[in-house]
């Protein structure tokens, strides 16, 4: 849903769009442009009222356009890692808010992340809200759902020699004391949910733990903001090597 994601799909992969529902009472240039693209790609268009569109997306802010699309193909983590040189991974443990997931996908795309890994249970899926919040990044970033996150972290460390770095507010080592430029086999950054943080087994599986120094009165950052701070730090370190 939304104009940004709609235009992204129309430009990148219009064949995935099966049908478009649009607000028939809206006739501004932005809507006209999208409808023209849909017509050019011979995608069925259905004019609707606002109540019907809201029902399709559970009252989310659809901006007057909702798409019915084919799902993205599933990705296999082993294949992704085997075909990546020095992968950079973002692992999200217990991020259940689709807005936060979408924002993290947007950050991941901006910082050159190879793939984002989330558990199948107790985690947000790629809902319409997550897609919209990602501003189209969900079309580019490989989102991999795994059955057992602790086992996956163990596999990444033992089979691919990836440095798995967890984040928490209650550890002694600041982010700036970690030097990822010295790593040769790849990095996985792990973030937990905003309220409860990482689960115990996830934390125990990490190679090391770091914290983002906080200099004000608030004790923590939003998970997507925290992911941006850490991932840009990693990229800066790798670029300076």
Residue pairs with C-beta under 8 A, 6 or more apart in sequence:
1 56
1 57
1 60
1 61
1 62
1 63
1 65
1 66
1 67
1 128
1 131
1 132
2 61
2 62
2 63
2 65
2 132
3 30
3 34
3 63
3 65
4 132
4 135
4 136
5 67
5 131
5 132
5 134
5 135
5 136
6 20
6 34
6 65
6 67
7 34
7 37
8 135
8 136
8 139
9 16
9 17
9 67
9 69
9 136
9 139
10 17
10 34
10 37
10 38
10 41
12 139
13 139
14 41
14 43
15 70
16 69
16 70
17 38
17 41
17 43
17 67
17 68
17 69
18 43
18 44
18 67
18 68
18 69
18 70
19 43
19 44
19 45
19 46
19 67
19 68
20 38
20 43
20 44
20 45
20 46
20 65
20 66
20 67
20 68
21 45
21 46
21 48
21 52
21 53
21 56
21 65
21 66
21 67
21 68
22 31
22 34
22 35
22 45
22 46
22 47
22 48
22 64
22 65
22 66
23 31
23 47
23 48
23 49
23 50
23 53
23 64
23 65
24 47
24 48
24 49
25 49
25 50
26 64
31 64
31 65
34 65
35 45
38 45
39 45
50 64
53 62
53 64
53 66
54 60
54 62
56 62
56 66
57 66
57 128
57 129
60 128
60 129
60 132
61 132
66 128
72 126
72 138
72 139
72 143
74 145
75 115
75 142
75 143
75 144
76 144
77 115
77 117
77 144
77 146
77 152
80 87
80 114
80 115
80 142
80 144
81 87
81 156
81 160
81 162
81 186
84 114
84 186
86 183
86 184
86 185
86 186
86 187
86 238
87 114
87 115
87 160
87 162
87 186
87 187
87 188
88 111
88 112
88 113
88 114
88 186
88 187
88 188
88 189
88 231
88 234
88 235
89 113
89 114
89 115
89 116
89 117
89 156
89 162
89 186
89 187
89 188
89 189
90 104
90 107
90 108
90 113
90 115
90 116
90 117
90 188
90 189
90 191
90 227
90 231
91 116
91 117
91 118
91 149
91 153
91 164
91 188
91 189
91 190
91 191
91 202
92 101
92 104
92 116
92 117
92 118
92 123
92 190
92 191
92 223
93 118
93 119
93 123
93 149
93 190
93 191
93 192
93 193
93 198
93 199
93 202
94 119
94 122
94 123
94 192
94 193
94 196
94 198
94 199
95 101
95 104
95 118
95 123
95 124
95 191
95 192
95 193
95 223
96 122
96 123
96 124
96 193
97 124
98 124
98 125
98 127
98 129
98 130
98 133
99 129
99 130
99 133
100 124
100 133
100 194
100 222
100 223
100 224
101 118
101 123
101 124
101 126
101 130
101 133
101 134
102 129
102 130
102 131
102 132
102 133
102 134
102 135
102 137
102 138
103 133
103 134
103 222
103 224
104 116
104 191
104 223
104 224
104 227
105 116
105 130
105 133
105 134
105 137
105 138
105 141
105 143
106 133
106 134
106 135
106 137
106 224
107 113
107 224
107 227
107 228
107 231
108 116
108 137
108 141
108 227
108 231
109 134
109 137
109 140
109 141
110 137
110 228
111 228
111 231
111 232
111 234
111 235
112 235
113 141
113 231
114 142
114 186
115 141
115 142
115 143
115 144
116 141
116 142
116 143
116 144
117 144
117 146
117 149
117 152
117 188
118 124
118 143
118 144
118 145
118 146
119 145
119 146
119 147
119 148
119 149
120 145
120 146
120 147
123 145
124 130
125 145
126 138
126 143
130 138
131 138
134 141
146 152
149 199
149 201
149 202
150 199
150 201
150 202
150 204
150 205
153 164
153 188
153 190
153 202
153 205
153 206
154 205
156 162
156 164
156 188
157 163
157 164
157 205
157 207
160 185
160 186
161 185
161 186
162 185
162 186
162 187
162 188
163 180
163 183
163 185
163 186
163 187
163 188
163 207
163 208
164 188
164 190
164 205
164 206
164 207
165 178
165 180
165 187
165 188
165 189
165 190
165 206
165 207
165 208
165 209
165 210
166 190
166 198
166 202
166 203
166 206
166 208
166 209
166 210
167 189
167 190
167 191
167 192
167 198
167 209
167 210
167 211
167 212
167 226
167 230
168 192
168 197
168 198
168 203
168 209
168 211
169 197
169 211
169 214
169 219
169 220
170 211
171 209
171 210
171 211
172 211
173 208
173 209
173 210
173 211
174 210
174 211
174 212
174 213
175 210
175 211
175 212
175 213
175 229
175 230
175 233
176 213
176 233
177 210
178 208
178 210
179 237
180 187
180 233
180 234
180 237
180 238
181 237
181 238
181 240
181 241
187 234
189 227
189 230
189 231
189 234
190 198
190 202
190 206
191 198
191 223
191 226
191 227
191 230
192 198
192 199
192 202
192 223
193 223
194 220
194 222
194 223
197 203
203 209
210 230
212 221
212 226
212 229
212 230
214 220
214 221
220 226
221 229
